[in-house]
Amino acid sequence: MLSRNTLLYGTSEAPAPLQALNAGPLNLYFQSGDLRYITCAGREVLRRAYAAVRDPNWGTVPGKLSQLKIDSRRDRFHIRYESDHNREPIHFRWQAEITGRPDGQITFSMEGKALTTFKRNRIGFCVHHPLNGFAGHECEVETAQGWKKDRVPAEIAPNQPFLGMKAVRHEIAPGCQAEVRFVGDLFEMEDHRNWTDGNFKTYGTPLSLPFPVEVPAGTVIKQSIVIQLVGRAPKLVSLPSKAPVSIALQGEARPLPEIGLAAAPSPWVPAADQLSRLKALRLSHLRVDASTLDQPAAEVTSLGLPLEMTVLLGADPRQQLEAAAARVQNIKLNVRRWIVYEEKSIVTTADTVKLARSVLPKGIIVGGTRANFAEVNRNRPQAGSFDGVSFTITPQVHAFDNLSLAENSAAQRDVVTSARAFCGTMPIYISPVTFKQQFNAAATGAEAPTPPGVLPARVDPRQMSLFGAGWTLASIKNLAEAGAAGITYYETAGWKGVMETTAGSVLPEKFPSIAGSVFPVWHVLADVGEFRGGQVLPCVSSRPLDIECLILKLGSRTRTIVANLSTERQTVELPASTQTTLRLLDASNAESAMTRPEDFRAPRSLPGAASSSGVSRRAMIGGVLAALTPRNGVVSLSLDACAIACIDS
């Protein structure tokens, strides 16, 4: 039997707690050495401030905290701790001091020493500015030449919008600005949405300087940032306890994108019940690498799905394209679209697409990148040069905790919107979406081998968790509402799949799945797949970091899928004009839903389980459908941590 934490997060460990702090008019949280969600009278000032150690491939070397001391009072605080970053050959240790004063000034200082000689790409502070109230708004930036007014980009900037920064200010309320000052290095800002991070990041050292650079043993690094309010702070109000999260319709309906999966690595051979479960998802396509077609996986032929075929072209692109075309014709496969990549270029060139059109069977020829949107944004294709544009998405290029993943889902909307600005009418295909980065375009060296007993760097145990399912729902919502034409998620089976193989996990202590089971994300895709060919009705959540919602319509049917991304129980209020029915997936029934998915999804009812104000806990027992009657056009329900509700009307 899986533990509650394992069902929620894919691991026995719960996310690190948030400790509330105050610095005069500023409210904030401390978590694992970082400052998070700094607000003033409910307005977000900064999203996060922390210090990072990045290796030569831009990998983050995690720190282990010790000697933590927190003195927190009503309007001030003082924190000290030590952070040790030790991953061969890097060993760097630093001391932190964080002070919050009653006048609203927060100072975060670090002083560290290299205990070995190593190469690094970056060591130092990163500050995350929020999107709301920042993107597209005026700001002031101080450089060596003094203060200058400017505007933060609304569409995603391909390169750094601000360089040589000493400080930055932006308005949080009439007559009041939030200022962040940087000391100890040269700082600049990048549009983090290029990698679907939900923020703008100010950091040191500038990317214009060479990297990686050697850090001799004994090198001392000192930095500090100062956060303060300039002008008259907004009037303080007593913040109420958390109100219910409200969901409201907003905007015109859009077509539901084509949704598919990538084929699992050979030699997986799906059993009959696994094939049946994959067919139940009503997928639009299966992503397959053309190089594997000599011995096609059983799922390719058994599922009978149209293929999204990828081809990575090397020294002889024509020969590779001709060989791929011949294999497809010999096996008589139905290819919906070809995605063509190049080894020599991070983004497909127009000449390569032209060559592919002349060689490949008739179909859609898509160009793009195996990497992130940043690469397409910096190497923009000419409108009309491709039949479609493709790039990948992962929420974990820079940060890896659940809060950051929840934040980063919203930026997926921005990458599609920004791509549309220069792609014209070309369809935008996101392929694939994965929890971990599968290809590192920024690497300066080879990837380190995986030590025995450790999960590979491209695997995340949240793949099998309720949180992972909720994050996927948020991803579908944002990409669909932004107008993506197609989305390919994960793989069919295994560590990066939507179900476990019959053999089960090779490292059950690290990836504690159940052999032959489906993962909770399978249920999300099944709920969405039942509305294939339908529409998405855009909606907005009053607290999207806690609750996200996807509303689907097909004919006279409407389906609302709600995910609790937080670690706490949440109350949600949804618009409804008629009686609705509910299916709930949470920690109380997730294991049975994973091992007996058909039973979980079989329609049943409990007489008398409904109430006008919500639904009783008795109606939330595995797979049961309960009637919900709206009151004043709203239905209310309570969702446990990481729970997912599917509501039909």
VOGU-3710 file (C-alpha; in Angstrom, 3 decimals, decimal comma):
1> mlsrntllyg> 0,000/0,000/0,000  1,373/3,407/-0,983  1,704/6,137/1,639  -0,337/9,340/1,433  2,736/11,413/0,556  3,723/8,968/-2,178  0,267/9,221/-3,728  0,325/13,010/-3,469  3,915/13,768/-4,507  5,554/10,551/-5,759
11> tseapaplqa> 7,847/10,429/-2,724  7,485/9,732/0,981  8,723/13,236/1,765  6,248/16,110/1,919  7,192/19,487/0,370  9,143/21,793/2,671  6,828/23,959/4,797  6,390/27,711/4,307  7,069/29,893/7,351  5,216/33,207/7,365
21> lnagplnlyf> 7,266/36,337/8,159  6,637/40,095/8,334  8,852/43,116/7,708  6,647/46,092/8,508  4,209/46,406/5,581  5,732/43,410/3,763  4,443/39,865/4,180  6,499/36,918/2,924  7,421/33,279/3,423  10,693/31,489/4,148
31> qsgdlryitc> 11,191/28,043/2,618  14,377/25,965/2,476  16,659/29,017/2,476  14,588/31,044/-0,005  12,315/34,066/0,372  9,009/33,568/-1,447  5,880/35,565/-2,277  6,841/38,935/-0,855  3,631/41,018/-0,850  2,431/44,400/0,347
41> agrevlrray> -1,247/44,764/1,213  -1,972/41,727/-0,965  0,048/42,986/-3,979  2,927/40,768/-5,100  6,288/42,564/-4,837  8,659/39,662/-5,585  8,004/36,014/-6,278  11,280/34,583/-5,011  14,831/35,457/-3,913  17,542/32,809/-3,483
51> aavrdpnwgt> 21,187/31,973/-4,162  22,099/29,253/-6,665  25,179/27,257/-7,672  25,135/26,230/-11,369  27,547/23,669/-12,836  29,126/23,859/-16,346  25,955/22,380/-17,908  23,714/24,856/-16,042  22,651/22,107/-13,671  21,707/23,303/-10,192
61> vpgklsqlki> 23,832/21,860/-7,400  21,403/21,565/-4,458  22,317/23,003/-1,084  21,957/21,325/2,303  20,928/23,747/5,049  22,310/23,630/8,570  22,599/25,865/11,659  19,269/27,484/10,811  18,200/30,158/13,311  15,014/32,207/12,840
71> dsrrdrfhir> 13,989/35,073/15,106  10,519/36,125/13,913  8,491/38,906/15,522  5,324/40,812/14,655  6,955/43,306/12,265  10,546/42,092/11,830  12,718/39,002/11,529  16,321/37,841/11,470  17,545/34,588/9,871  20,931/32,884/9,744
81> yesdhnrepi> 21,874/29,573/8,145  24,645/27,753/6,285  24,172/26,143/2,861  26,536/23,409/1,656  26,600/22,563/-2,084  28,578/19,364/-2,570  28,418/17,400/-5,821  31,699/16,157/-7,272  33,784/18,085/-8,234  31,914/21,137/-6,867
91> hfrwqaeitg> 32,021/21,942/-3,175  30,917/25,428/-2,179  29,665/26,515/1,244  28,114/29,846/2,164  26,564/31,614/5,126  23,320/33,561/4,842  21,997/36,470/6,858  18,501/37,808/6,155  17,064/40,793/8,000  13,561/42,216/7,753
101> rpdgqitfsm> 12,983/45,622/9,367  9,782/47,337/10,529  10,167/49,986/7,790  9,821/47,291/5,112  13,475/46,892/4,175  14,734/43,327/3,648  18,457/42,594/3,267  19,603/39,157/2,067  23,405/38,635/2,231  25,600/35,668/1,374
111> egkalttfkr> 29,311/35,011/1,918  30,797/31,737/0,729  34,032/29,916/-0,007  35,031/27,344/-2,610  36,274/24,261/-0,755  37,543/22,622/-3,971  38,690/23,888/-7,353  35,873/23,522/-9,873  34,209/25,090/-12,893  30,930/26,944/-12,586
121> nrigfcvhhp> 28,569/28,815/-14,851  27,094/30,903/-12,055  27,159/31,358/-8,295  24,982/33,952/-6,645  21,605/35,554/-6,207  18,574/35,127/-8,423  15,515/37,329/-7,978  12,179/36,390/-9,534  9,861/39,244/-10,417  6,163/38,361/-10,794
131> lngfaghece> 4,364/38,408/-14,129  1,197/40,167/-12,955  1,826/43,868/-12,501  5,317/43,567/-14,038  5,152/42,170/-17,600  4,178/44,955/-19,991  4,429/47,658/-17,303  6,775/50,593/-16,854  9,812/50,245/-14,603  12,963/52,150/-13,687
141> vetaqgwkkd> 16,417/50,619/-13,977  19,619/51,970/-12,424  22,900/51,296/-14,235  26,337/52,942/-14,097  24,791/55,765/-16,163  22,054/56,426/-13,588  18,306/55,818/-13,500  16,304/55,300/-16,693  12,613/54,675/-17,285  11,765/51,679/-19,454
151> rvpaeiapnq> 9,063/49,103/-20,025  9,100/45,399/-19,183  8,303/43,338/-22,320  4,744/42,022/-22,643  5,629/39,431/-25,281  8,524/37,148/-24,402  11,837/38,921/-25,047  14,371/36,681/-26,846  17,318/38,378/-25,142  17,958/40,197/-21,871
161> pflgmkavrh> 15,749/43,305/-21,675  18,005/45,010/-19,069  21,803/44,837/-18,646  24,337/46,191/-16,166  21,743/46,546/-13,429  22,432/48,067/-10,032  18,758/48,333/-9,057  15,244/48,074/-10,485  11,933/49,604/-9,421  8,342/48,973/-10,429
171> eiapgcqaev> 5,062/50,374/-9,197  2,965/48,164/-6,936  0,377/50,839/-6,042  -0,165/54,534/-6,885  2,696/56,475/-5,313  4,602/53,378/-4,187  7,375/51,438/-5,919  9,171/48,240/-4,973  12,953/48,535/-5,339  15,509/45,728/-5,469
181> rfvgdlfeme> 19,198/46,672/-5,232  22,074/44,307/-6,150  25,614/44,300/-4,720  28,643/42,061/-5,351  28,399/41,270/-9,064  27,124/42,576/-12,379  23,423/41,802/-12,737  21,041/41,596/-15,677  17,479/40,471/-16,307  16,143/37,734/-18,572
191> dhrnwtdgnf> 12,607/36,862/-19,552  12,278/33,538/-17,773  9,143/32,693/-19,771  11,498/31,540/-22,554  11,797/28,336/-20,499  8,186/28,528/-19,200  9,267/29,852/-15,806  6,483/32,090/-14,501  8,652/35,148/-13,785  11,327/37,572/-14,943
201> ktygtplslp> 14,708/36,774/-13,361  17,452/39,199/-12,360  20,764/37,426/-11,781  24,544/37,734/-11,809  26,947/36,991/-13,585  26,166/38,409/-17,084  25,922/35,869/-19,887  28,225/38,092/-21,970  31,146/36,975/-19,785  32,841/33,650/-20,589
211> fpvevpagtv> 31,513/30,485/-18,965  32,222/28,034/-17,529  34,949/29,654/-15,452  37,311/28,005/-12,976  36,827/28,793/-9,290  40,062/28,040/-7,379  39,771/26,509/-3,924  39,655/29,244/-1,291  37,837/31,758/-3,515  35,449/33,917/-1,477
221> ikqsiviqlv> 32,189/35,175/-3,015  30,068/37,882/-1,375  26,751/39,261/-2,590  23,678/40,957/-1,200  20,290/42,199/-2,320  18,170/44,858/-0,639  14,392/45,000/-1,083  12,519/48,114/0,002  9,518/50,311/-0,724  9,976/53,758/-2,264
231> grapklvslp> 7,165/56,223/-1,658  4,029/55,787/0,373  3,169/52,179/1,156  -0,406/51,065/0,430  -2,710/51,292/3,400  -2,463/48,141/5,449  -5,603/46,084/5,715  -6,232/43,045/7,829  -5,936/40,186/5,373  -8,876/37,781/5,683
241> skapvsialq> -8,446/34,072/6,104  -8,400/32,289/2,782  -11,702/32,751/0,990  -13,021/30,052/-1,355  -11,313/29,929/-4,746  -13,683/31,192/-7,422  -13,722/30,098/-11,067  -15,133/32,466/-13,699  -15,603/32,073/-17,455  -13,528/34,519/-19,478
251> gearplpeig> -13,064/34,776/-23,257  -14,144/33,002/-26,422  -14,183/29,231/-26,871  -11,245/27,576/-28,649  -10,849/24,148/-30,274  -9,420/21,489/-27,973  -5,900/20,737/-29,330  -4,863/17,353/-30,651  -3,401/15,486/-27,678  -1,031/12,547/-28,003
261> laaapspwvp> 1,707/10,600/-26,240  5,226/9,550/-27,181  5,885/5,853/-27,711  7,580/4,070/-24,822  11,159/2,963/-25,417  11,602/-0,487/-26,935  11,360/-3,320/-25,921  8,095/-2,582/-24,070  5,295/-4,810/-25,342  1,897/-3,728/-23,985
271> aadqlsrlka> -0,444/-6,353/-22,568  -4,031/-6,518/-23,798  -5,416/-4,531/-20,861  -2,736/-1,860/-21,330  -3,610/-1,470/-25,015  -7,257/-1,162/-24,036  -6,400/1,550/-21,517  -4,343/3,488/-24,040  -7,199/3,316/-26,547  -9,551/4,623/-23,851
281> lrlshlrvda> -7,569/7,879/-23,847  -8,818/8,623/-27,382  -5,432/10,028/-28,361  -4,968/11,971/-31,580  -1,467/10,682/-32,324  1,594/8,792/-31,151  5,055/10,382/-31,324  7,690/8,028/-32,746  11,367/8,486/-33,658  11,970/7,474/-37,283
291> stldqpaaev> 15,240/5,780/-36,294  13,289/3,093/-34,358  11,112/1,971/-37,278  13,262/-1,012/-38,311  11,729/-2,820/-35,350  8,590/-0,836/-34,549  7,262/-1,137/-31,042  4,135/-3,255/-30,724  2,177/-0,244/-29,531  2,770/1,582/-32,846
301> tslglplemt> 1,012/-1,067/-34,905  -1,468/-2,217/-32,238  -2,821/1,214/-31,354  -3,318/2,155/-34,989  -2,899/5,851/-34,234  -1,667/8,454/-36,720  1,991/9,156/-36,043  3,913/12,285/-35,193  7,219/11,199/-36,727  10,470/12,870/-35,638
311> vllgadprqq> 13,641/12,796/-37,736  17,024/14,036/-36,479  19,165/14,821/-39,521  22,944/14,475/-39,458  25,706/14,481/-42,078  23,584/13,096/-44,950  20,068/14,512/-44,497  18,737/13,426/-47,899  19,756/9,801/-47,323  18,151/9,843/-43,840
321> leaaaarvqn> 14,926/11,326/-45,162  14,743/8,832/-48,022  15,357/5,932/-45,621  12,649/7,179/-43,252  10,175/7,598/-46,117  10,918/4,087/-47,378  10,397/2,520/-43,940  7,087/4,311/-43,486  5,849/3,163/-46,889  7,022/-0,442/-46,349
331> iklnvrrwiv> 5,239/-0,725/-43,001  2,263/1,267/-44,346  2,154/3,673/-41,414  -0,118/6,704/-41,265  2,050/9,751/-40,534  0,027/12,803/-39,538  3,043/15,104/-39,435  6,824/14,987/-39,632  8,913/17,008/-37,175  12,360/17,553/-38,672
341> yeeksivtta> 15,359/18,443/-36,474  19,011/19,045/-37,310  22,118/18,038/-35,391  24,081/21,009/-36,756  21,431/23,631/-35,986  19,451/24,090/-32,781  16,441/25,195/-34,880  15,387/23,663/-38,203  16,366/25,775/-41,199  14,031/26,652/-44,072
351> dtvklarsvl> 16,343/24,830/-46,524  16,005/21,608/-44,547  12,204/21,866/-44,541  12,329/22,449/-48,305  14,437/19,295/-48,709  12,048/17,318/-46,470  9,069/18,415/-48,579  10,772/17,101/-51,691  11,587/13,689/-50,190  8,988/12,722/-47,583
361> pkgiivggtr> 5,495/11,443/-48,402  2,794/14,061/-48,505  2,022/15,437/-45,066  2,675/18,244/-42,656  6,366/19,180/-42,335  7,076/20,831/-38,998  10,289/22,644/-38,102  11,483/23,752/-34,710  13,753/22,636/-31,914  14,383/19,717/-29,574
371> anfaevnrnr> 14,948/22,372/-26,913  12,886/25,121/-25,304  10,893/27,992/-26,763  13,938/30,230/-26,102  15,719/28,695/-29,096  12,805/29,338/-31,483  12,369/32,828/-30,037  16,035/33,637/-30,735  16,037/31,962/-34,180  12,598/32,916/-35,461
381> pqagsfdgvs> 11,380/31,117/-38,577  10,070/33,145/-41,450  6,266/33,078/-41,456  5,071/30,385/-43,864  8,466/28,673/-44,194  7,207/25,633/-42,231  3,834/23,872/-42,136  4,032/24,192/-38,360  6,410/25,125/-35,537  7,363/22,817/-32,663
391> ftitpqvhaf> 9,287/23,154/-29,398  9,402/21,317/-26,084  8,192/22,279/-22,627  9,465/21,260/-19,217  8,701/23,122/-15,972  12,092/22,303/-14,448  14,865/24,047/-16,332  15,712/26,270/-13,350  13,589/25,239/-10,338  12,356/21,881/-9,121
401> dnlslaensa> 9,953/22,277/-6,184  6,174/21,896/-6,376  5,491/25,593/-5,855  7,696/26,521/-8,811  6,053/23,893/-11,015  2,641/25,325/-10,140  3,905/28,843/-10,949  5,419/27,788/-14,258  2,290/26,296/-15,799  0,900/29,793/-16,481
411> aqrdvvtsar> 3,931/30,745/-18,613  3,006/28,012/-21,097  0,187/30,266/-22,222  2,682/33,065/-22,888  4,993/30,957/-25,077  2,127/30,078/-27,422  0,888/33,675/-27,507  4,391/35,021/-28,171  5,101/32,369/-30,810  1,894/33,295/-32,579
421> afcgtmpiyi> 3,149/36,895/-32,887  5,971/35,814/-35,263  4,685/32,479/-36,601  1,681/33,995/-38,341  -0,904/31,345/-39,125  1,495/28,396/-38,781  0,121/25,801/-36,314  2,065/25,528/-33,048  2,815/22,018/-31,780  4,235/21,449/-28,306
431> spvtfkqqfn> 6,190/18,201/-28,472  6,935/16,796/-26,049  5,852/18,104/-22,651  7,881/16,319/-19,947  8,489/16,802/-16,241  12,268/16,779/-16,665  14,362/18,285/-19,445  15,111/15,665/-22,103  17,646/17,653/-24,162  19,961/20,345/-22,781
441> aaatgaeapt> 20,826/22,797/-25,544  22,867/24,923/-23,131  25,199/22,145/-21,977  28,922/22,836/-22,343  29,950/19,208/-21,751  28,747/15,619/-21,620  26,002/14,585/-19,226  27,351/12,830/-16,134  26,535/9,094/-15,915  23,783/8,053/-13,510
451> ppgvlparvd> 25,216/6,541/-10,299  23,857/3,143/-9,197  20,648/3,352/-7,181  19,785/6,851/-8,450  16,975/7,787/-10,811  18,165/9,057/-14,200  18,258/12,838/-14,499  15,358/12,753/-16,967  12,992/10,916/-14,601  10,769/12,505/-11,935
461> prqmslfgag> 8,722/10,413/-9,451  5,958/13,037/-9,633  5,109/11,325/-12,934  3,074/8,805/-10,910  1,587/11,292/-8,423  -1,648/13,203/-7,957  0,334/16,440/-8,079  1,740/15,409/-11,467  -1,789/14,776/-12,736  -2,963/18,179/-11,516
471> wtlasiknla> 0,033/19,900/-13,098  -0,793/18,197/-16,406  -4,337/19,534/-16,208  -2,945/23,057/-15,676  -0,646/22,545/-18,671  -3,485/21,421/-20,958  -5,600/24,363/-19,792  -2,966/27,017/-20,519  -1,776/25,586/-23,830  -5,310/24,948/-25,078
481> eagaagityy> -6,658/28,348/-24,072  -3,673/29,995/-25,821  -4,431/28,186/-29,083  -1,860/25,394/-29,424  -2,740/23,108/-32,350  -1,304/19,939/-30,840  0,342/18,742/-27,623  2,366/15,578/-27,053  2,788/14,533/-23,418  5,219/12,128/-21,760
491> etagwkgvme> 5,338/8,496/-22,956  2,829/5,673/-22,994  4,427/3,558/-20,241  7,283/3,390/-17,767  9,094/6,012/-15,715  8,053/8,797/-18,099  4,671/7,327/-18,996  1,008/7,447/-18,026  1,027/3,850/-16,765  3,512/1,411/-15,310
501> ttagsvlpek> 4,785/-1,619/-17,195  3,840/-5,108/-16,027  7,434/-5,569/-14,861  7,184/-2,547/-12,582  9,763/-0,030/-11,422  13,437/-0,972/-11,522  14,037/1,309/-8,502  10,877/0,985/-6,370  12,477/2,835/-3,462  12,982/5,878/-5,721
511> fpsiagsvfp> 10,011/5,459/-8,071  7,441/3,572/-5,945  4,896/2,685/-8,621  2,591/-0,339/-8,790  3,334/-2,828/-11,580  0,664/-2,831/-14,281  -1,189/0,164/-12,833  -2,135/3,447/-14,461  -0,895/6,718/-13,012  -3,342/9,455/-11,919
521> vwhvladvge> -2,417/11,448/-15,037  -4,039/8,674/-17,089  -7,394/9,647/-15,578  -6,867/13,319/-16,479  -6,099/12,375/-20,087  -9,091/10,024/-20,148  -11,366/12,814/-18,884  -10,046/15,162/-21,582  -10,042/12,483/-24,295  -13,766/11,893/-23,869
531> frggqvlpcv> -14,206/15,456/-25,194  -11,912/14,999/-28,196  -13,107/17,243/-31,018  -14,755/19,610/-28,574  -13,983/23,097/-27,355  -12,202/24,710/-24,431  -14,087/27,446/-22,572  -11,445/29,806/-21,118  -11,775/30,438/-17,404  -9,813/32,147/-14,666
541> ssrpldiecl> -9,079/31,020/-11,106  -8,892/33,599/-8,319  -5,843/31,705/-6,934  -4,216/29,813/-9,817  -1,238/28,718/-7,704  -3,708/26,768/-5,554  -6,495/25,785/-7,965  -6,566/25,397/-11,751  -9,565/24,563/-13,886  -10,201/23,306/-17,428
551> ilklgsrtrt> -13,717/23,610/-18,887  -14,620/21,533/-21,955  -17,703/21,525/-24,163  -18,852/18,953/-26,715  -22,351/19,316/-28,134  -24,720/19,780/-25,212  -22,255/18,361/-22,677  -19,992/20,469/-20,463  -17,161/19,079/-18,322  -15,249/21,005/-15,672
561> ivanlsterq> -12,018/19,472/-14,354  -10,544/21,113/-11,258  -7,123/20,388/-9,753  -5,875/21,378/-6,312  -2,147/22,059/-6,764  -1,590/22,938/-3,103  -0,749/20,927/-0,002  -3,905/22,142/1,794  -7,626/21,495/1,500  -9,295/24,144/-0,654
571> tvelpastqt> -12,905/25,201/-1,144  -13,830/25,950/-4,750  -16,882/27,747/-6,117  -17,814/26,996/-9,721  -20,420/28,527/-12,036  -23,294/26,110/-12,763  -26,809/26,580/-14,080  -28,021/22,985/-13,918  -27,547/19,989/-11,666  -24,084/18,519/-12,061
581> tlrlldasna> -22,372/15,248/-11,198  -18,980/14,769/-9,591  -16,190/12,208/-9,736  -13,357/12,874/-7,305  -9,805/11,511/-7,367  -7,751/12,102/-4,209  -5,423/10,343/-1,790  -8,317/8,344/-0,297  -9,055/6,496/-3,528  -6,044/7,068/-5,794
591> esamtrpedf> -4,526/3,616/-5,293  -7,729/1,823/-6,267  -8,137/4,216/-9,211  -4,611/3,285/-10,322  -5,006/-0,479/-9,972  -8,689/-0,748/-11,057  -9,211/2,240/-13,357  -12,213/0,749/-15,179  -14,060/0,209/-11,888  -13,185/3,724/-10,747
601> raprslpgaa> -14,652/5,258/-13,902  -17,800/3,104/-14,035  -20,867/5,358/-13,490  -22,536/4,819/-10,120  -24,544/6,968/-7,763  -25,296/7,391/-4,081  -28,868/8,490/-3,372  -29,108/11,423/-1,025  -25,430/12,320/-1,238  -26,007/15,769/-2,680
611> sssgvsrram> -26,580/19,034/-0,903  -27,323/22,502/-2,176  -24,129/23,941/-0,719  -21,709/21,246/-1,777  -21,076/17,545/-1,456  -20,670/15,399/1,619  -17,504/13,421/2,248  -19,530/10,218/1,858  -20,015/11,027/-1,818  -16,288/11,332/-2,395
621> iggvlaaltp> -15,540/7,633/-2,031  -13,797/6,061/-5,029  -15,368/6,561/-8,399  -18,820/7,421/-7,081  -20,780/10,041/-8,970  -22,705/12,418/-6,732  -25,287/14,992/-7,752  -24,532/18,647/-7,012  -27,328/21,189/-7,037  -26,300/24,824/-7,687
631> rngvvslsld> -27,302/27,625/-5,358  -27,451/31,100/-6,900  -25,709/29,777/-10,013  -22,747/28,350/-8,068  -21,727/24,919/-6,811  -19,226/24,575/-4,003  -16,931/21,674/-3,249  -14,048/20,907/-0,937  -10,867/19,440/-2,419  -8,172/17,672/-0,422
641> acaiacids> -4,507/18,317/-1,205  -3,717/17,484/-4,858  -7,275/16,264/-5,456  -8,841/16,337/-8,931  -12,580/16,755/-9,493  -14,344/15,934/-12,761  -17,752/17,624/-12,929  -20,268/17,057/-15,725  -23,395/18,999/-16,582
//
